[in-house]
Each structure stands twice: as structure tokens, then as C-alpha cells.
């Protein structure tokens, strides 16, 4: 079976993602949709795509498209995903999945109610190095895991009119960078019982940076940091009773990990990715859809909901009010 893909939102991230389709067996990129005819046509020409739709509704209703990759600004994700799922079209939704717990739960409920595949595009979980790290943790290589530490920051010097500072476009450090550190911690430790956060808001109301502390009933914890104004290494560490695992910069797309067992020399484990690294999540979606499965076991909707709940709590602690787009296509 060939799984036919469409792209909604032909921006910078979509350009990078679709370049990896050459590494995805059984997938064919057949259509793109943009509200700008010129932008859609240029994207199609760059990537050899046959059909260009000038509305999101048109690509969702295209009978030749099995799944759409949604790469629009975050507040638009909910309405597009709901429309696609209710039309029977599968979705791979760029992170952050939506900008609210309510929106994420709506999309998850629609996916489960229709039986149509849906997944958040958290590419980190599919990198071979991260898969290897999870296997080592499951095998007890570092004992009982007690702590996760992760940072991800960039020095963004763009002006106040940039998307990163627009609440209406889903700007801020949390939805673009914080989602990585929160998702990494949730992947290892599960859902926290306590969320603490301290940070800074821009004049536009979006977050510029924050430190996040996640607490668990048995004393485990995660110390996380993200920023739009400070460049950071972008490293992560998982600490256990018998050692620790380092994920070197940038931890959200690693090609190696370092295993430190107590009493032993550090062991470097290389695990390069295919292409630019997006191929692994594209392979997962393609294979699951071809098999008729509604979810991914690696990036299940329950994890997306859990991550969104933490981000909602962080936003609340900071006094940030995310702007959710409509639940229907405009």
C-alpha cells in the first residue's frame, strides 16, 4: 500500500520535513495546500508535488490524500486537525499539538471517535539515539531513574513583529522550545504531580523564557529551561541510581548518547539518523496508517495530552493566556 501525503502550511519547517520523504518507503507526497497560491506553487515546484490547493478544506476533501502533515502556526492546528479527522483524513500535527489542553483533548477525542490516525510530530522520540537510550533505561542500565535535566534556548534577535512574539500566531518560548524539554521529561518520567515555573513575558503577552520544575509523588523530579533570549547548549541528562545518560547538544535531534555506569568508563553510543532526521517520524506514520492502526505506540495521544497539560500549567503560572484558533476551518 502506498500512503499518499499532503502538506498544509508550506513554510520553513515543512520545507525541511518533506525533503526526507526520499527515505520513507511506501509514502508518496502528492499535494500541498496554502492560502497563498504563489507560496503553494513555489513549494510544489521545489519538491515535485503534482497538486496545489488554495484552501485547507480542498486538500482535506481531496480523495487522493490519505494523511496531511499540518505545519501552520500553532493556534490553527486544532481547527485543521478536527476538520481532517472528521473527513476521514489522518493527521501528523506539528508540535506544539495545539495551544491548550482543551484543544488537544478535542482533537484526541475526534481521532478516537472516528478511528482515524493522529499523531504529534515530536520527531525526537523517533531518533535512533533516543530509541537506544530508552532501551538502556528499560534494561536497567542506570538503575532507577530519579531525575531529568534539559535545556533548549536560542538568542532570537528578531523584532517585536516576528511570529515568535505574536500570541495570535502561537509565539513564545513554551510552544516552540519548551515543548521539547517537557516532552523529553514526560517520555522518561511520565506525568508530574506538581508543576512550578518562573519566567518572563514579553510586552505582547508571550513567554520569553522560563525555568520549569516538575515534581513526582515519589520524589523524582525534572529541571527544565527554555529561552528565546539566551542561547544554551541544548543538552539533556537522565540520572539514575546506578549512573546517568547524557544526550549531547542538541538533545532534540541527537546522533549519539553517552552512558555513564558507576565504576566504569563512559561509553559513547553512536546512532545516526536517516536524512535530516524527520524520516523516522514519517516512517512511523506511514507504517501505522498502512497497517490500519489509529495511534503510534511511540508517540501516543495520551502522551501528547500529558505534555499539553504541563504546558498549560506553565502558561498559567506565568500569567500567559494562549490564543486558541477556532475549532472549525474558516
Buried (B, 14 or more C-beta within 10 A) or exposed (E): EEBBBBBBBBBEBBBBBBBBBEBBEEBBBBBBBBBEEEBBBBBBEEBEBEBBBBBBBBBBBBEEBBBBBBBBBBBBBBBBBBBBBBBEBBBBBBBBBBBBBEBBBBBBEBBBEBEBBBBBBBBBBBBBBBBBBBEBBEEEBBBEBBBBBBBBBBEBEEEEEBBBBBBEBBBBBBBBBBBBBBBBBBBBBEBBEEBEBEBEBBEBBBBBBBBBBBBBEEEBBBBBBBBBBBEBEBBBBBBBEBBBBBBBBBBBBBEBBBBBBEEEEEBEBEBEBBBEBBBBBBBBBBBBBBEEEBBBEBBBBEBBBBBBBBBBBBBEBBEBEBBBBEBEBE
